[in-house]
Amino acid sequence: MALQPDDVLDARGLPCPLPLLKAKQALSRLAPGQVLEVMATDAGSWRDLETFIEQSDYQMPAREARGDVYHYWIRKAAEPSR
């Protein structure tokens, strides 16, 4: 993956909904425009993170499954212009 994350969250082994909750916490610490890579083994994270992105200003430029590990790259939303 060519996307270079600014932070990595290892949520492998955590049951639903913890990968999503931990991702939200990690995103809150990033600056606008920075990218978080999330690794999870919970199959429900595929749907949970997709739904979260659809209902937010965040972007998911890429996601992929490598064996039983799901990788997500989430870009923090830019600050709204005033």
C-alpha positions in Angstrom: 0.0 0.0 0.0 1.5 3.3 -1.1 -0.5 5.3 1.5 1.8 6.3 4.4 -0.1 6.5 7.7 0.6 9.1 10.3 -0.4 6.7 13.0 -1.3 3.0 13.2 -3.9 1.4 15.4 -3.5 -2.3 16.1 -7.1 -3.5 17.0 -6.4 -7.1 16.2 -8.2 -9.5 18.5 -10.7 -6.9 19.7 -14.3 -7.8 19.3 -17.0 -5.6 17.8 -17.5 -2.6 18.4 -14.0 -2.0 19.9 -12.1 -1.5 16.6 -14.5 1.3 15.6 -14.4 2.9 19.1 -10.6 2.7 19.2 -10.3 4.2 15.7 -12.5 7.1 16.7 -10.3 7.8 19.7 -7.1 7.6 17.6 -8.6 9.9 14.9 -9.4 12.5 17.6 -5.6 12.8 18.3 -4.7 13.4 14.6 -4.5 16.7 12.8 -6.9 17.4 9.9 -5.7 15.6 6.8 -3.6 13.0 8.6 -4.1 9.3 7.9 -4.7 6.5 10.4 -4.1 2.9 9.5 -6.3 0.5 11.4 -5.6 -3.3 11.6 -8.5 -5.5 12.8 -9.4 -9.1 12.8 -13.1 -8.6 13.6 -15.0 -9.2 10.4 -17.7 -6.8 11.5 -15.2 -4.0 11.4 -15.5 -4.0 7.6 -19.2 -2.9 7.8 -18.7 -0.8 11.0 -16.0 1.4 9.5 -17.7 1.7 6.2 -20.9 2.9 7.9 -18.9 5.3 10.1 -17.2 6.8 7.0 -20.5 7.2 5.1 -22.0 9.1 8.1 -19.0 11.4 8.8 -16.6 13.8 7.0 -13.8 11.3 7.2 -12.5 9.5 4.1 -11.3 6.0 3.6 -8.9 6.1 0.6 -8.2 2.4 0.9 -9.0 -0.8 2.7 -8.0 -4.4 2.1 -8.1 -7.8 3.6 -4.8 -9.7 4.0 -5.7 -13.2 5.2 -7.7 -12.7 8.4 -6.5 -9.2 9.0 -8.4 -6.2 7.7 -6.5 -3.0 7.0 -8.2 0.4 6.7 -6.7 3.8 5.9 -8.8 6.7 7.2 -8.1 10.3 6.5 -9.2 12.8 9.2 -11.6 15.4 7.9 -10.2 18.8 7.2 -11.4 21.6 9.5 -14.5 23.2 8.1 -13.8 26.5 6.4 -15.3 29.5 8.0 
